[in-house]
Amino acid sequence: MSPRRLLGQILKEMEVVNESQVKQAMIIQGQKGGAIGNILIQLGYATEEEVLLALGAQVGMEVINLEEMEITKDIIDKIPASMSRSYKIIPVKFENNILTVAMFNPLNINILDDLRFTLGCAIKGALSDEASLNKAIDKYYPQEEDKSVDGLLKKMAETIDDVKDALESGGEKGKSFNIDNLQAMAEQAPVKKLLNLILLHAIKDHAADIHLEPFEKELKIRYRVDGVLYEMVPPPLSLAPALISRIKIMSNLNISELRLPQNGRMSLMVGGKPIDIRVSTLPTMFGESVVMRVLDKEVVSLDIDNIGLADDDKKLIKDLINLPNGVVIVTGPTGSGKTTTLYSALNFLNDIKWKIITTEDPVEYDLPGIVQCQINDEIGVTFSACLRSILRQDPDTILVGEVRDAETAQMAIESSLTGHLVLTTLHTNDAPSSISRLLDLGIEPFLLTATIEGIIAQRLIRKICQHCKEEITPTDEMLLELNLSRDEIKGKKFYYGKKCPACNHTGYKGRMAIFEMMLMTSRIRQLIMSHASTEAVRNAAREEGMRTLRESGLKAMFDGHSTVEEVVRETLSAELEK
């Protein structure tokens, strides 16, 4: 029997990847493990479809498109729903006493052996991508009503009036509640099950945030996926107090406090892995608004090699964070991925030889080997106060979660002057604007030029779904938005997502970061000392090689990763600053 060909070799023969790309993937595989195909996909060297075709060639299996198939009931009945969901398989045809089943993991041959033994017939495997397979299983093996949010709401319909009456028995509608009844309702099985399903659906769809928003006549539930909010099936408004109270109980918050904002945290086990959820409540006119931030390390990459940095930018940031002292600033609006970039930098630096301490509000991810401090303004544990104590802990590298005021900025600057590397964040539109912001906080120009080594601005843009990606010819309106002429785009390709089930009909799946990196060169230091304008600093930085956010976005777009709309949406504010 001839040895099985390597996947990387097959992809090279298909002219999908080259030798150096395979070697890079193998190095990462040796360091962190994982399948070579998945690594090549993460690096952007191959698509899911290309890897799937290569896998099919490797194991001698047919690759099928489930979205283009209609499977008859007699075929579906060959395999029970429980087995289909457990093994992640679906039958597609039965000919000559041979049952063909679609699967996404061809290396798990035990599945096929189990099927042969259980069903008493010959089994043939075929390959499909995981997203299409899951959708087909949901389509042909519909879950029981109480296994979906919509179905559960229907099942709960008869109890809703009872819940409503109990909640309102303690006071005026929408104003106050009987706390004992509120807690009792929050502990009821239907309310627990509904909340669990809301959380599970959000995690399954890789939502970053879950919003529960009570209004006068409805309770809205929205998920933020890839930076965009999507509305879900809303439960009746009368369930809002019980549902929100259940969230507060799970987060160790005070359910009797309805007038003040509260912050908490809960932990779940989903599919054998821990998921942390950060909870924030805010009193509004019609009840408490709740936002839950889903913190899943497996969804968010904390590897500096996989956060979207171009090779030249990757070298620059590694050089910056390897400095023995100085200040490195990551800037951008809320939700632009600053924390992920800083965590990735800390992961890269994390070594037994170095003492790394962070001060954060809040601590989002637990990083083994790194001392992390939680800010608590109510008891006086502010960024500046915490930073003073950190300096007495003999650190090598310090992370200051955010520079919010002059005192914190001054402390961060002084910490770097005493021989520490300080990583921190600011809220500005682009890298040059950070200088103006720090000057406005009262930091002297000579301190900025003596300590700041680099400023990184970033944004997150949505990636085109690889299942429905298609080349397009840009319109004149698109070029006008990008400030490009037809001559400037000669030889360039534009793409968009046609929208398909794999991306929930959005045309996008996943996000990537784009960066603007400004190094503190001698010329820029001179400009700061002479109180030059932000525009002058920006022009000097560009002349010395800085790639702007818009230019990074254009590169991502021409590389086939994103669209005109995304680049314009995420870089417009930075362009308007110029």
LOKE-310612 format. One record per residue (C-alpha): y, z, x; residue in one letter. Coordinates in steps of 0.25 Angstrom, whole numbers, padded with zeros to 4 digits, always signed. Layout:
YZXA
...
end
This chain:
+0000+0000+0000M
+0013-0004+0006S
+0024+0006+0007P
+0035+0007-0003R
+0048+0000+0001R
+0060+0009+0003L
+0070+0008-0008L
+0081+0006+0002G
+0074-0006+0008Q
+0072-0012-0006I
+0087-0010-0009L
+0090-0017+0005K
+0081-0029+0001E
+0089-0030-0012M
+0102-0030-0004E
+0107-0018-0012V
+0109-0010+0001V
+0109-0011+0016N
+0103-0004+0027E
+0114+0005+0030S
+0116+0009+0015Q
+0101+0013+0015V
+0102+0021+0028K
+0114+0029+0022Q
+0106+0032+0010A
+0094+0036+0018M
+0103+0046+0026I
+0108+0052+0013I
+0094+0053+0008Q
+0089+0060+0021G
+0101+0070+0019Q
+0100+0073+0005K
+0088+0066-0001G
+0087+0058-0014G
+0082+0044-0017A
+0088+0033-0008I
+0091+0024-0021G
+0099+0035-0027N
+0107+0037-0014I
+0110+0022-0013L
+0115+0023-0027I
+0124+0035-0024Q
+0129+0028-0012L
+0133+0016-0020G
+0124+0006-0012Y
+0115+0003-0024A
+0115+0004-0039T
+0104+0011-0048E
+0099-0003-0052E
+0097-0008-0038E
+0090+0005-0034V
+0081+0004-0047L
+0077-0010-0043L
+0074-0006-0029A
+0066+0006-0034L
+0058-0004-0043G
+0055-0013-0031A
+0051-0001-0023Q
+0041+0004-0033V
+0037-0009-0040G
+0043-0005-0054M
+0050-0014-0064E
+0065-0010-0066V
+0068-0011-0081I
+0081-0009-0088N
+0079+0000-0100L
+0093-0003-0106E
+0088-0017-0109E
+0075-0013-0115M
+0071-0009-0129E
+0058-0001-0129I
+0049-0001-0141T
+0045+0012-0148K
+0030+0010-0145D
+0033+0010-0130I
+0042+0022-0131I
+0031+0030-0138D
+0022+0028-0126K
+0029+0039-0119I
+0033+0052-0126P
+0048+0056-0125A
+0045+0069-0117S
+0038+0061-0107M
+0049+0050-0106S
+0060+0060-0104R
+0051+0069-0094S
+0047+0057-0085Y
+0060+0049-0087K
+0052+0037-0092I
+0052+0027-0103I
+0041+0017-0108P
+0046+0003-0108V
+0034-0006-0111K
+0019-0005-0113F
+0010-0017-0109E
-0005-0019-0106N
-0007-0004-0107N
+0004-0002-0096I
+0016+0007-0100L
+0029+0004-0092T
+0039+0016-0091V
+0053+0016-0086A
+0056+0026-0076M
+0067+0029-0065F
+0059+0036-0054N
+0049+0026-0049P
+0044+0036-0039L
+0039+0046-0048N
+0025+0040-0050I
+0020+0053-0057N
+0027+0049-0069I
+0019+0036-0071L
+0006+0043-0067D
+0009+0054-0078D
+0011+0043-0088L
-0002+0036-0085R
-0009+0049-0087F
-0002+0053-0100T
-0001+0039-0107L
-0015+0034-0102G
-0009+0020-0099C
-0004+0012-0087A
+0010+0015-0083I
+0020+0006-0076K
+0034+0011-0071G
+0047+0004-0072A
+0061+0008-0067L
+0074+0011-0074S
+0086+0018-0071D
+0087+0032-0075E
+0099+0031-0084A
+0093+0019-0092S
+0080+0027-0093L
+0086+0040-0098N
+0094+0032-0109K
+0081+0025-0113A
+0074+0038-0114I
+0085+0043-0123D
+0084+0031-0131K
+0069+0030-0134Y
+0066+0045-0134Y
+0078+0051-0141P
+0079+0065-0140Q
+0078+0075-0151E
+0091+0077-0159E
+0093+0091-0153D
+0092+0085-0139K
+0105+0077-0140S
+0119+0083-0143V
+0121+0074-0155D
+0107+0078-0161G
+0109+0092-0158L
+0122+0092-0166L
+0115+0086-0178K
+0105+0096-0177K
+0115+0107-0177M
+0123+0102-0188A
+0117+0112-0198E
+0121+0124-0189T
+0135+0119-0186I
+0141+0125-0199D
+0135+0139-0196D
+0140+0138-0182V
+0154+0135-0187K
+0154+0147-0197D
+0149+0157-0187A
+0160+0153-0177L
+0171+0153-0187E
+0167+0167-0193S
+0175+0174-0183G
+0188+0169-0185G
+0197+0157-0189E
+0192+0143-0186K
+0195+0138-0172G
+0202+0151-0168K
+0192+0162-0166S
+0177+0164-0167F
+0168+0176-0169N
+0163+0178-0154I
+0149+0183-0158D
+0147+0171-0167N
+0152+0162-0157L
+0142+0167-0146Q
+0131+0167-0156A
+0134+0152-0159M
+0135+0149-0144A
+0121+0155-0142E
+0114+0146-0154Q
+0104+0136-0149A
+0111+0124-0155P
+0124+0127-0148V
+0116+0130-0135K
+0108+0117-0136K
+0121+0109-0139L
+0128+0114-0127L
+0116+0111-0118N
+0115+0097-0123L
+0130+0095-0121I
+0128+0100-0107L
+0116+0092-0104L
+0121+0079-0109H
+0134+0081-0100A
+0125+0083-0088I
+0116+0072-0091K
+0128+0062-0092D
+0134+0068-0079H
+0146+0073-0086A
+0156+0081-0077A
+0163+0088-0089D
+0159+0092-0103I
+0171+0094-0112H
+0170+0102-0126L
+0184+0101-0133E
+0186+0107-0147P
+0197+0100-0155F
+0201+0103-0169E
+0190+0094-0176K
+0180+0092-0165E
+0173+0097-0152L
+0173+0086-0142K
+0163+0085-0131I
+0166+0076-0119R
+0159+0074-0106Y
+0166+0069-0094R
+0157+0059-0087V
+0162+0051-0074D
+0176+0056-0077G
+0177+0051-0091V
+0175+0060-0104L
+0165+0055-0115Y
+0164+0062-0129E
+0151+0067-0133M
+0145+0070-0147V
+0154+0081-0152P
+0148+0094-0159P
+0155+0100-0171P
+0168+0107-0168L
+0162+0120-0175S
+0152+0121-0163L
+0163+0121-0153A
+0164+0136-0152P
+0149+0139-0151A
+0148+0128-0140L
+0159+0132-0132I
+0155+0147-0133S
+0141+0142-0128R
+0148+0136-0116I
+0156+0148-0113K
+0143+0157-0114I
+0136+0148-0104M
+0148+0149-0095S
+0150+0164-0095N
+0163+0163-0102L
+0169+0172-0113N
+0166+0166-0126I
+0176+0175-0133S
+0188+0170-0125E
+0193+0158-0132L
+0208+0158-0128R
+0207+0157-0112L
+0201+0146-0103P
+0188+0150-0097Q
+0180+0144-0085N
+0165+0146-0083G
+0152+0140-0078R
+0138+0137-0082M
+0125+0132-0075S
+0114+0124-0081L
+0101+0119-0077M
+0099+0104-0081V
+0087+0096-0076G
+0084+0107-0066G
+0097+0107-0059K
+0109+0116-0061P
+0122+0111-0067I
+0135+0120-0067D
+0145+0118-0078I
+0159+0123-0076R
+0165+0127-0090V
+0180+0128-0094S
+0185+0132-0107T
+0199+0130-0112L
+0205+0135-0126P
+0211+0124-0134T
+0217+0123-0148M
+0203+0121-0155F
+0194+0130-0146G
+0189+0130-0132E
+0188+0117-0124S
+0177+0117-0114V
+0175+0109-0101V
+0162+0110-0093M
+0161+0104-0079R
+0147+0100-0076V
+0144+0102-0061L
+0132+0095-0057D
+0130+0093-0042K
+0120+0082-0044E
+0130+0073-0051V
+0141+0076-0042V
+0138+0072-0027S
+0143+0082-0017L
+0140+0073-0005D
+0152+0068+0002I
+0144+0055+0005D
+0142+0052-0010N
+0156+0055-0017I
+0161+0041-0016G
+0168+0041-0002L
+0169+0027+0005A
+0164+0028+0019D
+0177+0029+0026D
+0182+0039+0016D
+0169+0047+0018K
+0172+0048+0033K
+0186+0052+0031L
+0182+0064+0022I
+0171+0068+0031K
+0181+0068+0043D
+0191+0076+0035L
+0181+0087+0030I
+0175+0089+0044N
+0189+0093+0050L
+0189+0107+0055P
+0202+0110+0047N
+0212+0104+0038G
+0214+0101+0023V
+0207+0090+0015V
+0212+0088+0001I
+0205+0081-0010V
+0214+0077-0021T
+0213+0071-0035G
+0214+0074-0050P
+0204+0083-0057T
+0191+0077-0058G
+0192+0068-0046S
+0181+0073-0038G
+0188+0082-0028K
+0179+0093-0029T
+0167+0084-0027T
+0173+0078-0015T
+0176+0092-0009L
+0162+0097-0012Y
+0156+0085-0005S
+0165+0088+0007A
+0160+0103+0007L
+0146+0098+0006N
+0148+0089+0018F
+0154+0100+0026L
+0144+0111+0021N
+0137+0116+0034D
+0132+0129+0038I
+0142+0129+0050K
+0154+0129+0041W
+0160+0139+0031K
+0165+0132+0018I
+0172+0139+0007I
+0178+0134-0006T
+0187+0139-0016T
+0186+0132-0029E
+0190+0132-0044D
+0180+0131-0049P
+0168+0130-0039V
+0161+0118-0045E
+0148+0116-0036Y
+0140+0126-0028D
+0140+0121-0014L
+0129+0129-0006P
+0134+0134+0008G
+0149+0134+0004I
+0156+0146-0001V
+0163+0143-0014Q
+0174+0152-0020C
+0178+0151-0035Q
+0193+0152-0038I
+0197+0162-0049N
+0212+0163-0052D
+0210+0174-0062E
+0206+0184-0051I
+0215+0178-0040G
+0205+0170-0033V
+0214+0158-0031T
+0212+0146-0022F
+0223+0152-0012S
+0217+0166-0013A
+0203+0161-0011C
+0207+0153+0001L
+0213+0165+0008R
+0199+0172+0007S
+0192+0160+0011I
+0199+0159+0024L
+0193+0173+0028R
+0179+0168+0025Q
+0179+0159+0038D
+0178+0146+0032P
+0177+0132+0039D
+0180+0124+0026T
+0188+0128+0014I
+0188+0121+0000L
+0200+0124-0008V
+0197+0119-0022G
+0211+0115-0026E
+0225+0117-0020V
+0233+0121-0033R
+0245+0128-0027D
+0253+0130-0015A
+0246+0143-0010E
+0232+0136-0010T
+0238+0124-0003A
+0244+0133+0007Q
+0231+0141+0009M
+0223+0128+0011A
+0233+0123+0021I
+0233+0136+0029E
+0217+0136+0029S
+0216+0123+0036S
+0226+0127+0046L
+0217+0139+0050T
+0206+0130+0053G
+0199+0127+0040H
+0196+0114+0033L
+0201+0115+0019V
+0197+0105+0007L
+0205+0106-0005T
+0209+0098-0018T
+0222+0094-0024L
+0226+0087-0037H
+0234+0075-0033T
+0233+0060-0036N
+0230+0055-0022D
+0230+0059-0008A
+0244+0057-0003P
+0249+0065-0016S
+0242+0078-0011S
+0252+0079+0001I
+0264+0079-0010S
+0256+0089-0018R
+0254+0099-0006L
+0269+0098-0002L
+0272+0101-0017D
+0264+0114-0016L
+0273+0118-0004G
+0264+0115+0008I
+0272+0111+0020E
+0270+0097+0026P
+0267+0102+0040F
+0255+0110+0034L
+0250+0098+0026L
+0250+0089+0039T
+0243+0100+0047A
+0232+0103+0038T
+0228+0091+0028I
+0218+0082+0034E
+0215+0073+0022G
+0217+0071+0007I
+0207+0064-0002I
+0211+0059-0016A
+0200+0055-0025Q
+0196+0050-0039R
+0183+0048-0047L
+0180+0035-0053I
+0169+0031-0062R
+0158+0022-0056K
+0153+0009-0063I
+0140+0011-0070C
+0130+0003-0061Q
+0121+0000-0073H
+0132-0009-0080C
+0141-0013-0068K
+0147-0027-0069E
+0156-0035-0061E
+0169-0039-0068I
+0182-0047-0065T
+0194-0039-0065P
+0205-0042-0075T
+0220-0043-0072D
+0222-0030-0078E
+0212-0023-0069M
+0218-0029-0057L
+0232-0024-0062L
+0227-0010-0063E
+0222-0010-0049L
+0234-0017-0044N
+0225-0028-0038L
+0227-0043-0038S
+0216-0054-0039R
+0217-0057-0024D
+0215-0043-0021E
+0201-0042-0028I
+0195-0055-0023K
+0181-0052-0019G
+0181-0039-0026K
+0172-0035-0038K
+0175-0027-0050F
+0165-0020-0059Y
+0163-0012-0072Y
+0152-0005-0080G
+0148-0013-0093K
+0144+0001-0099K
+0129+0004-0101C
+0120+0016-0105P
+0119+0020-0091A
+0134+0024-0090C
+0135+0028-0105N
+0142+0015-0107H
+0154+0019-0099T
+0152+0009-0087G
+0153+0020-0077Y
+0143+0030-0071K
+0147+0040-0061G
+0160+0042-0053R
+0164+0040-0038M
+0176+0045-0030A
+0187+0037-0024I
+0195+0043-0013F
+0209+0042-0006E
+0209+0049+0007M
+0222+0052+0015M
+0220+0057+0029L
+0232+0065+0035M
+0236+0056+0046T
+0247+0059+0056S
+0256+0048+0048R
+0253+0055+0035I
+0256+0069+0041R
+0270+0064+0046Q
+0273+0058+0032L
+0270+0072+0026I
+0279+0079+0036M
+0290+0070+0033S
+0289+0072+0018H
+0285+0058+0015A
+0282+0054+0001S
+0268+0053-0005T
+0269+0038-0005E
+0272+0037+0010A
+0260+0046+0013V
+0251+0037+0004R
+0256+0025+0011N
+0253+0030+0024A
+0239+0035+0020A
+0236+0021+0015R
+0241+0015+0028E
+0232+0024+0035E
+0219+0020+0027G
+0219+0029+0015M
+0212+0022+0003R
+0219+0026-0010T
+0212+0030-0022L
+0215+0016-0029R
+0209+0009-0017E
+0197+0018-0016S
+0195+0015-0031G
+0196+0000-0029L
+0186+0001-0018K
+0176+0008-0027A
+0179-0002-0038M
+0177-0014-0029F
+0164-0008-0024D
+0159-0008-0038G
+0159+0007-0041H
+0170+0007-0051S
+0180+0000-0060T
+0194-0004-0061V
+0197+0006-0073E
+0191+0017-0065E
+0199+0015-0052V
+0212+0013-0060V
+0209+0025-0069R
+0207+0035-0057E
+0217+0029-0047T
+0229+0026-0056L
+0236+0040-0054S
+0235+0039-0039A
+0240+0025-0040E
+0252+0029-0048L
+0256+0040-0038E
+0259+0029-0028K
end
